[in-house]
Amino acid sequence: MSRLFNESDSQVLADIIRLRRDVRGNRFNDNPVSDADIDTLLNAAMQAPSVGYSQPWQFVVIRDSSVKQAVQQTFIEANATGSMQFTGDKRAQYDALKLEGILEAPVNLAVFYQPSETAVLGQTSMPEMGKFSVVCAIQNLWLMARSLNIGVGWVSILDPLKVKKALNAPESAELIGYLCIGYVDEFLAEPELKQKGWQQTKSATEVIFKDRFS
Ligand SMILES: Cc1cc2nc3c(=O)[nH]c(=O)nc-3n(C[C@H](O)[C@H](O)[C@H](O)COP(=O)(O)O)c2cc1C
């Protein structure tokens, strides 16, 4: 018989969703992340929904500091280019943000999309669905991590080809997410970019429509 959850179960899940945060390098502490912790996170990721049950994900668990350093180098270059896309006060604000924790995090996790060589049920009209499935896996992992009080930070300011080179990734694999993982002493109550005035929270009325956009 299938398990039915009660109201307090759903409240716990709502709290985990609400209190999940992106964690940058200034917040990780020294507590080690065990292989068992990583297995728990990857197990959550691998139970994500995927188009046609294709499970098109691949994960590289990184603890080696020379690999982290190669990735950090591509962050530095990409971040300089990223900063140039903002002007005036916004650029100064951008430059003051800490946007990764590659070296500070005890574990890095590179998450790849490995396309199928044959047609995938459900992916025949919208080819991006395979990549979106990998994002579902990352979100599962992120929520499971929060339930264990483990912080996760997603770093996307990277040259994916340079990351692939550093990891000896096969040509066919596409980088979807690069995550920094480690224990933290506390999680911010709200997104840091909101707290720092970079971006406001959108209201429900701005993003939810009934029946038609207008
Ligand atoms: C696809 C994706 C890419 C992201 N890339 C970065 C990044 O490169 N650097 C960074 O500091 N945060 C990154 N973030 C984290 C977002 O800034 C963060 O999720 C958002 O500000 C909301 O904060 P919260 O996750 O703490 O609720 C990324 C998040 C997502 C979903």
PDBQT file of the ligand as one rigid body, heavy atoms in Angstrom, charges set to zero:
ROOT
HETATM    1  C1  LIG A 301      20.593  27.812 -12.451  1.00  0.00    +0.000 C 
HETATM    2  C2  LIG A 301      21.177  28.598 -11.303  1.00  0.00    +0.000 A 
HETATM    3  C3  LIG A 301      22.437  29.157 -11.442  1.00  0.00    +0.000 A 
HETATM    4  C4  LIG A 301      23.008  29.902 -10.379  1.00  0.00    +0.000 A 
HETATM    5  N1  LIG A 301      24.273  30.414 -10.496  1.00  0.00    +0.000 NA
HETATM    6  C5  LIG A 301      24.826  31.086  -9.464  1.00  0.00    +0.000 A 
HETATM    7  C6  LIG A 301      26.161  31.585  -9.527  1.00  0.00    +0.000 A 
HETATM    8  O1  LIG A 301      26.875  31.423 -10.507  1.00  0.00    +0.000 OA
HETATM    9  N2  LIG A 301      26.655  32.239  -8.464  1.00  0.00    +0.000 N 
HETATM   10  C7  LIG A 301      25.887  32.464  -7.334  1.00  0.00    +0.000 A 
HETATM   11  O2  LIG A 301      26.387  33.072  -6.386  1.00  0.00    +0.000 OA
HETATM   12  N3  LIG A 301      24.638  31.990  -7.237  1.00  0.00    +0.000 NA
HETATM   13  C8  LIG A 301      24.088  31.302  -8.273  1.00  0.00    +0.000 A 
HETATM   14  N4  LIG A 301      22.816  30.807  -8.168  1.00  0.00    +0.000 N 
HETATM   15  C9  LIG A 301      22.065  31.012  -6.915  1.00  0.00    +0.000 C 
HETATM   16  C10 LIG A 301      21.015  32.098  -7.052  1.00  0.00    +0.000 C 
HETATM   17  O3  LIG A 301      21.632  33.364  -7.002  1.00  0.00    +0.000 OA
HETATM   18  C11 LIG A 301      20.027  31.925  -5.883  1.00  0.00    +0.000 C 
HETATM   19  O4  LIG A 301      19.367  30.715  -6.052  1.00  0.00    +0.000 OA
HETATM   20  C12 LIG A 301      18.995  33.045  -5.835  1.00  0.00    +0.000 C 
HETATM   21  O5  LIG A 301      19.623  34.262  -5.564  1.00  0.00    +0.000 OA
HETATM   22  C13 LIG A 301      17.941  32.778  -4.755  1.00  0.00    +0.000 C 
HETATM   23  O6  LIG A 301      18.577  32.569  -3.494  1.00  0.00    +0.000 OA
HETATM   24  P1  LIG A 301      18.385  31.238  -2.680  1.00  0.00    +0.000 P 
HETATM   25  O7  LIG A 301      18.775  30.089  -3.584  1.00  0.00    +0.000 OA
HETATM   26  O8  LIG A 301      19.271  31.380  -1.492  1.00  0.00    +0.000 OA
HETATM   27  O9  LIG A 301      16.930  31.141  -2.305  1.00  0.00    +0.000 OA
HETATM   28  C14 LIG A 301      22.256  30.080  -9.197  1.00  0.00    +0.000 A 
HETATM   29  C15 LIG A 301      20.991  29.485  -9.075  1.00  0.00    +0.000 A 
HETATM   30  C16 LIG A 301      20.458  28.754 -10.114  1.00  0.00    +0.000 A 
HETATM   31  C17 LIG A 301      19.103  28.133  -9.946  1.00  0.00    +0.000 C 
ENDROOT
TORSDOF 0
